[in-house]
């Protein structure tokens, strides 16, 4: 082989080797991309009224409702009584109220001690 042909072949070999990069080596695992941060959940406080039936007077058709200290209903406000997740009665706040207790008249349905009171 003549010297010029050997130089050309050697040049081509090194050119191919240089342009191939590291593709002939086993690929190393890529560092994990950080996962896109999930948006922060939106938390809103629940200001709806929630109480329980403390006392029932069937003859007078009224109930005494116990509210948390920070919540009190308005006079003439309609509320609903739930038992086991089902709406069982409607009451209207008539007062008087003392501390965290207030009186409500039964508009419809029947109440029992322990029923949950909500606005809807």
C-alpha positions in Angstrom: 0.0 0.0 0.0 1.3 3.4 -0.8 1.8 6.0 1.8 -0.9 8.4 0.5 -3.6 5.7 0.5 -2.6 4.8 4.1 -2.8 8.4 5.2 -6.3 8.7 3.6 -7.6 5.5 5.2 -6.2 6.6 8.6 -7.7 10.1 8.2 -11.1 8.6 7.3 -10.9 6.1 10.2 -10.2 8.9 12.7 -12.8 11.2 11.1 -15.5 8.4 11.5 -14.3 7.7 15.0 -14.4 11.4 16.0 -17.9 12.0 14.5 -19.4 8.9 16.1 -19.0 10.5 19.5 -19.8 8.1 22.3 -22.5 6.2 20.5 -20.4 3.0 20.6 -20.2 3.1 24.4 -23.1 1.7 26.5 -25.4 4.6 27.4 -25.4 5.7 31.0 -28.7 6.4 32.6 -29.7 10.0 32.4 -30.3 11.8 35.7 -34.0 11.8 36.5 -35.8 15.0 35.6 -37.4 16.5 38.6 -41.2 15.9 38.5 -43.3 18.9 37.9 -44.5 20.1 41.3 -48.2 19.5 41.8 -50.1 22.7 42.4 -50.8 23.4 46.0 -54.4 22.4 47.0 -56.8 25.2 47.5 -58.1 25.0 51.1 -61.2 27.1 52.0 -62.7 27.1 55.5 -66.2 25.9 56.0 -68.2 28.6 57.7 -71.6 26.8 57.3 -73.6 26.3 60.5 -73.5 22.9 62.0 -75.1 21.8 65.2 -76.8 18.9 67.0 -80.3 18.5 68.5 -79.8 18.5 72.3 -83.4 18.3 73.4 -86.8 17.6 71.7 -90.2 18.7 72.9 -92.7 16.7 70.8 -95.8 18.3 72.4 -94.6 21.9 71.9 -93.0 20.9 68.5 -89.7 22.7 69.3 -86.1 21.6 69.7 -83.0 22.9 71.5 -80.0 23.1 69.3 -76.4 23.0 70.5 -73.9 25.0 68.3 -70.2 25.4 68.6 -69.2 28.5 70.6 -68.1 30.4 67.5 -71.3 29.9 65.5 -74.8 31.2 66.2 -77.8 31.2 63.9 -79.9 34.2 63.0 -83.5 34.6 64.1 -86.0 33.2 61.7 -83.3 31.2 59.9 -84.4 27.9 58.4 -82.2 24.9 59.1 -82.5 21.2 58.3 -82.2 18.1 60.5 -80.4 15.1 59.2 -80.3 11.6 60.6 -77.9 9.0 59.0 -77.3 11.4 56.1 -81.0 11.7 55.3 -83.0 14.9 55.7 -85.7 14.2 58.3 -87.0 17.7 59.4 -87.0 21.4 58.9 -86.7 23.9 61.8 -87.0 27.7 62.1 -84.8 29.4 64.7 -87.1 31.4 67.1 -84.9 31.9 70.1 -84.2 32.6 72.8 -80.6 31.7 72.8 -78.3 31.2 75.7 -74.6 30.6 75.4 -74.2 28.1 72.6 -77.9 26.8 72.7 -80.9 28.1 70.9 -84.6 27.2 70.4 -86.1 26.3 67.0 -89.6 25.4 66.1 -90.3 22.2 64.0 -91.7 23.3 60.7 -91.9 19.8 59.2 -90.8 16.3 60.0 -89.8 14.7 63.3 -86.6 15.3 65.4 -84.6 13.1 67.7 -81.8 13.9 70.1 -78.5 13.6 68.2 -79.8 14.7 64.8 -77.4 16.8 62.8 -78.4 20.4 62.0 -77.2 22.1 58.8 -78.2 25.0 56.6 -78.9 22.9 53.5 
